[in-house]
Amino acid sequence: MSLQFHLAVEDMEIWSASSDGYSFVISFESPTGPGLHGSPGYVASWRPLYQSRGAIRIIGSPFKNFAEAEDACNTMLNYLTSEN
């Protein structure tokens, strides 16, 4: 099943989704302007939902577009859930 992302923070490009005990976030970063600053693109990260741990950036971030970041999150979810 695919993650269903929703806009988590108004006025900033930050989306979140959760499934099977994992939380995923996609954020848009740019070197200037409002929002998060960094290399331009969509940064994807994940963390266990019920543990107080920092997020882990998904390899390949930043992605060129939202769809690539979303695919990376779904791939990571499939990997994490196949491990259990």
C-alpha positions as CSV (number, residue, x, y, z in Angstrom):
1,M,0.0,0.0,0.0
2,S,1.3,3.5,-0.9
3,L,1.8,6.2,1.6
4,Q,-0.8,9.0,1.5
5,F,1.0,12.3,2.1
6,H,-0.7,15.4,3.3
7,L,0.4,18.9,3.7
8,A,1.6,19.1,7.3
9,V,2.7,22.8,7.7
10,E,0.8,25.7,6.1
11,D,2.9,28.2,4.2
12,M,5.8,25.7,3.9
13,E,6.2,22.8,1.6
14,I,6.3,20.0,4.2
15,W,4.3,16.8,3.8
16,S,3.9,13.9,6.1
17,A,2.6,10.3,6.1
18,S,2.7,7.3,8.4
19,S,2.2,3.6,8.0
20,D,3.2,0.3,9.8
21,G,4.9,2.1,12.7
22,Y,7.0,4.5,10.6
23,S,6.7,8.2,9.9
24,F,7.8,9.8,6.7
25,V,8.3,13.5,5.8
26,I,9.1,15.2,2.5
27,S,10.2,18.8,2.6
28,F,11.1,21.2,-0.1
29,E,14.4,23.0,0.4
30,S,16.0,25.9,-1.4
31,P,19.0,28.1,-0.7
32,T,16.9,31.2,-0.5
33,G,13.3,32.2,0.1
34,P,10.7,31.0,2.7
35,G,10.9,27.6,4.3
36,L,13.8,25.3,4.8
37,H,17.2,26.2,3.4
38,G,19.5,23.7,1.8
39,S,20.3,22.2,-1.6
40,P,17.3,22.8,-3.9
41,G,15.0,19.8,-4.1
42,Y,12.7,17.5,-2.1
43,V,14.3,15.9,0.9
44,A,12.7,12.7,2.2
45,S,13.3,11.2,5.7
46,W,11.8,8.6,7.9
47,R,11.8,7.5,11.6
48,P,10.1,4.9,13.8
49,L,6.7,6.3,14.8
50,Y,6.7,5.4,18.4
51,Q,10.3,6.0,19.4
52,S,11.9,9.3,20.3
53,R,14.6,9.2,17.6
54,G,15.8,11.7,15.0
55,A,14.8,11.3,11.4
56,I,17.0,9.4,8.9
57,R,17.4,11.0,5.5
58,I,16.6,8.7,2.6
59,I,19.5,8.2,0.2
60,G,19.1,10.2,-3.0
61,S,17.8,13.3,-1.3
62,P,17.3,15.9,-2.4
63,F,15.1,14.7,-5.3
64,K,14.2,16.7,-8.4
65,N,10.4,16.4,-7.8
66,F,7.9,15.4,-5.3
67,A,7.0,12.1,-7.1
68,E,10.6,10.9,-6.9
69,A,10.7,11.6,-3.2
70,E,7.3,9.9,-2.7
71,D,8.6,6.8,-4.6
72,A,11.7,6.7,-2.4
73,C,9.6,6.8,0.8
74,N,7.4,4.0,-0.5
75,T,10.5,1.9,-1.4
76,M,11.9,2.5,2.1
77,L,8.6,1.5,3.7
78,N,8.6,-1.7,1.7
79,Y,12.2,-2.4,2.8
80,L,11.5,-1.6,6.5
81,T,8.3,-3.7,6.6
82,S,9.9,-6.7,4.8
83,E,12.6,-6.7,7.6
84,N,10.1,-7.4,10.3
